[in-house]
Amino acid sequence: MIYPASYSPDDIKELFTDMIKKARSGAIRNGIISTAMLPFVLAFDVFTFISGVCFSP
């Protein structure tokens, strides 16, 4: 990463750790959402397979 020369090493370290924390919290949130959706997606897949519904021609 490239930062202006006016940034001190402590500022760069703080910016980097904040960026990593935000990415981590976003990944955790996306994991929770994906896990919560799993039963509904599985049920949809099973019901469409059993009923023989096909969305492609």
SEVO-284033 format. One record per atom (N, C-alpha, C): x, y, z; atom name. Coordinates in nm, 4 decimals, decimal comma. Example, Ala and Ser with C-alpha at 12.3 -4.5 7.8 and 13.67 -1.06 7.14 Angstrom:
<sites>
X	Y	Z	a
1,3190	-0,5690	0,7800	N;
1,2300	-0,4500	0,7800	CA;
1,3200	-0,3300	0,7800	C;
1,2850	-0,2250	0,7080	N;
1,3670	-0,1060	0,7140	CA;
1,2900	0,0030	0,7870	C;
</sites>
This chain:
<sites>
X	Y	Z	a
0,0837	-0,1174	0,0000	N;
0,0000	0,0000	0,0000	CA;
0,0884	0,1241	0,0000	C;
0,0392	0,2279	-0,0604	N;
0,1164	0,3513	-0,0721	CA;
0,0435	0,4601	0,0057	C;
0,1177	0,5261	0,0938	N;
0,0627	0,6353	0,1735	CA;
0,1488	0,7591	0,1525	C;
0,0918	0,8773	0,1744	N;
0,1712	1,0004	0,1623	CA;
0,2862	1,0020	0,2642	C;
0,3892	1,0736	0,2316	N;
0,5062	1,0816	0,3194	CA;
0,4723	1,1484	0,4523	C;
0,3627	1,2247	0,4561	N;
0,3261	1,2950	0,5793	CA;
0,2682	1,2004	0,6853	C;
0,2347	1,0775	0,6470	N;
0,1819	0,9807	0,7433	CA;
0,2959	0,9234	0,8252	C;
0,2771	0,9177	0,9556	N;
0,3784	0,8565	1,0412	CA;
0,3578	0,7047	1,0413	C;
0,4575	0,6287	1,0801	N;
0,4413	0,4829	1,0862	CA;
0,3267	0,4396	1,1786	C;
0,3049	0,5159	1,2855	N;
0,1949	0,4825	1,3761	CA;
0,0591	0,5031	1,3081	C;
0,0483	0,6111	1,2277	N;
-0,0766	0,6345	1,1549	CA;
-0,1035	0,5224	1,0553	C;
0,0005	0,4785	0,9858	N;
-0,0145	0,3713	0,8872	CA;
-0,0555	0,2417	0,9570	C;
0,0076	0,2141	1,0712	N;
-0,0267	0,0935	1,1477	CA;
-0,1722	0,0982	1,1930	C;
-0,2176	0,2138	1,2399	N;
-0,3562	0,2288	1,2859	CA;
-0,4547	0,2120	1,1697	C;
-0,4243	0,2720	1,0559	N;
-0,5114	0,2575	0,9388	CA;
-0,5195	0,1118	0,8940	C;
-0,4056	0,0442	0,8941	N;
-0,4027	-0,0949	0,8512	CA;
-0,4822	-0,1841	0,9463	C;
-0,4648	-0,1657	1,0766	N;
-0,5384	-0,2495	1,1725	CA;
-0,6878	-0,2208	1,1669	C;
-0,7254	-0,0959	1,1462	N;
-0,8683	-0,0643	1,1314	CA;
-0,9264	-0,1308	1,0074	C;
-0,8501	-0,1307	0,8982	N;
-0,8965	-0,1930	0,7744	CA;
-0,9133	-0,3436	0,7937	C;
-0,8200	-0,4076	0,8636	N;
-0,8287	-0,5512	0,8883	CA;
-0,9474	-0,5835	0,9787	C;
-0,9713	-0,5006	1,0798	N;
-1,0852	-0,5238	1,1701	CA;
-1,2173	-0,5121	1,0955	C;
-1,2278	-0,4146	1,0060	N;
-1,3506	-0,3985	0,9274	CA;
-1,3719	-0,5172	0,8346	C;
-1,2652	-0,5633	0,7724	N;
-1,2763	-0,6789	0,6825	CA;
-1,3165	-0,8030	0,7609	C;
-1,2623	-0,8192	0,8799	N;
-1,2943	-0,9359	0,9633	CA;
-1,4405	-0,9322	1,0066	C;
-1,4886	-0,8162	1,0501	N;
-1,6275	-0,8074	1,0943	CA;
-1,7225	-0,8290	0,9766	C;
-1,6847	-0,7818	0,8583	N;
-1,7667	-0,8053	0,7397	CA;
-1,7716	-0,9522	0,7038	C;
-1,6588	-1,0203	0,7175	N;
-1,6543	-1,1632	0,6868	CA;
-1,7380	-1,2423	0,7859	C;
-1,7339	-1,2039	0,9115	N;
-1,8152	-1,2722	1,0131	CA;
-1,9636	-1,2509	0,9835	C;
-2,0014	-1,1284	0,9499	N;
-2,1420	-1,0982	0,9189	CA;
-2,1889	-1,1782	0,7974	C;
-2,1071	-1,1849	0,6938	N;
-2,1445	-1,2608	0,5747	CA;
-2,1556	-1,4094	0,6045	C;
-2,0699	-1,4597	0,6907	N;
-2,0788	-1,6000	0,7309	CA;
-2,2059	-1,6310	0,8059	C;
-2,2471	-1,5413	0,8920	N;
-2,3714	-1,5606	0,9672	CA;
-2,4918	-1,5587	0,8731	C;
-2,4935	-1,4653	0,7808	N;
-2,6043	-1,4563	0,6847	CA;
-2,6101	-1,5820	0,5985	C;
-2,4954	-1,6269	0,5509	N;
-2,4915	-1,7467	0,4659	CA;
-2,5388	-1,8697	0,5417	C;
-2,4966	-1,8827	0,6663	N;
-2,5369	-1,9963	0,7475	CA;
-2,6868	-1,9920	0,7764	C;
-2,7405	-1,8740	0,7991	N;
-2,8837	-1,8606	0,8262	CA;
-2,9676	-1,8945	0,7029	C;
-2,9153	-1,8675	0,5840	N;
-2,9897	-1,8950	0,4610	CA;
-2,9833	-2,0408	0,4190	C;
-2,8877	-2,1149	0,4702	N;
-2,8651	-2,2521	0,4263	CA;
-2,9889	-2,3411	0,4352	C;
-3,0642	-2,3445	0,5467	N;
-3,1819	-2,4333	0,5507	CA;
-3,2865	-2,3997	0,4444	C;
-3,3054	-2,2708	0,4159	N;
-3,4044	-2,2309	0,3166	CA;
-3,3612	-2,2702	0,1760	C;
-3,2342	-2,2536	0,1469	N;
-3,1822	-2,2912	0,0156	CA;
-3,1884	-2,4428	-0,0023	C;
-3,1547	-2,5158	0,1021	N;
-3,1613	-2,6614	0,0960	CA;
-3,3054	-2,7079	0,0742	C;
-3,3992	-2,6479	0,1463	N;
-3,5401	-2,6846	0,1286	CA;
-3,5865	-2,6527	-0,0130	C;
-3,5479	-2,5382	-0,0657	N;
-3,5858	-2,5011	-0,2022	CA;
-3,5309	-2,6024	-0,3016	C;
-3,4046	-2,6388	-0,2860	N;
-3,3438	-2,7365	-0,3770	CA;
-3,4150	-2,8709	-0,3699	C;
-3,4464	-2,9165	-0,2502	N;
-3,5126	-3,0465	-0,2336	CA;
-3,6520	-3,0437	-0,2941	C;
-3,7290	-2,9388	-0,2658	N;
-3,8658	-2,9323	-0,3179	CA;
-3,8697	-2,9192	-0,4694	C;
-3,7773	-2,8435	-0,5266	N;
-3,7779	-2,8318	-0,6725	CA;
-3,7321	-2,9621	-0,7373	C;
-3,6440	-3,0350	-0,6739	N;
-3,6002	-3,1635	-0,7272	CA;
-3,7123	-3,2667	-0,7189	C;
-3,7816	-3,2704	-0,6050	N;
-3,8899	-3,3683	-0,5862	CA;
-4,0059	-3,3386	-0,6791	C;
-4,0431	-3,2120	-0,6929	N;
-4,1577	-3,1779	-0,7749	CA;
-4,1254	-3,1807	-0,9234	C;
-3,9992	-3,1866	-0,9593	N;
-3,9596	-3,1924	-1,0996	CA;
-3,9662	-3,0595	-1,1697	C;
-3,9690	-2,9524	-1,0942	N;
-3,9719	-2,8199	-1,1537	CA;
-3,8347	-2,7916	-1,2145	C;
-3,8377	-2,7472	-1,3374	N;
-3,7137	-2,7167	-1,4054	CA;
-3,7250	-2,5749	-1,4606	C;
-3,6294	-2,4914	-1,4298	N;
-3,6358	-2,3524	-1,4748	CA;
-3,5649	-2,3317	-1,6074	C;
-3,5008	-2,4311	-1,6607	N;
-3,4372	-2,4164	-1,7907	CA;
-3,5189	-2,4885	-1,8973	C;
-3,5160	-2,4385	-2,0192	N;
-3,5995	-2,5000	-2,1261	CA;
-3,5526	-2,6370	-2,1671	C;
</sites>
